[in-house]
Amino acid sequence: GARVIIACRDTAKGEAAASEIRAETGNPQVLVKKLDLADTKSIREFADSFLAEEKELHILINNAGVMLCPYSKTADGFEMHLGVNHLGHFLLTFLLLERLKQSAPARIINVSSLGHHGGRIRFHDLNGEKSYNRGLAYCHSKLANVLFTRELARRLQGTKVTANALHPGSVYTELVRHSVAMTWLWRIFSFFLKTPWEGAQTSVYCAVAEELESVSGQYFSDCQPAYVSSWGRDDETAKKLWNVSCELLGIQWD
């Protein structure tokens, strides 16, 4: 019964998914809009269009992700993992936050990963220009998701807008497409991996579970609270990352 906007880079794939969901659920209110998290111009255009057309926003799920990319940069010159997985979501949330507050109670869900345990925020080399490892770059960006969630939740206290992060599990999707070795491993061990439907369950849980109405700043896995690395619990790093992210994006978010 919800009105759902699927915001994605490949609208043809988005339309195919939306058509399938509409047919299966009988809900005609499943729409697709163009959004490329690797381009701040696209993010701003999406937000402008959304705000002009939609009067309410109760749930924002930041789910876009790239993994194991060869070194490359976004349209704005950010390293791809950092740009898409963290900065893209950071800017999108900033642009939609007032609508979330107006629609409260509302929830923001950031899809992170168990990989955040291997991440560090390398402020001296955020764009990986001095040294780059694509596996670690992914982990760094997933730690950024956890820290963003932590600081966002702190700032949203008293607004009836919550923010939580999660690990969806190892899911059999195209996420590993940039690595031939990982693609083969994914195929060989596909029996042990979650299906996309299973992988979505913790996101859905965080979005709609009644018992989480006032829970904020937490990290979940398999629909229950999970352990966060010590780096992911560092409030000073979270605040610094927030300020640096604002500088990189040219925004003021107090």
Beta strands, then each sheet from edge to edge (+ up, - down):
strand 1: 4-8
strand 2: 30-34
strand 3: 59-62
strand 4: 106-111
strand 5: 161-167
strand 6: 219-221
strand 7: 224-225
sheet 1: 1+ 2+
sheet 2: 3+ 4+ 5+ 6+ 7-
end
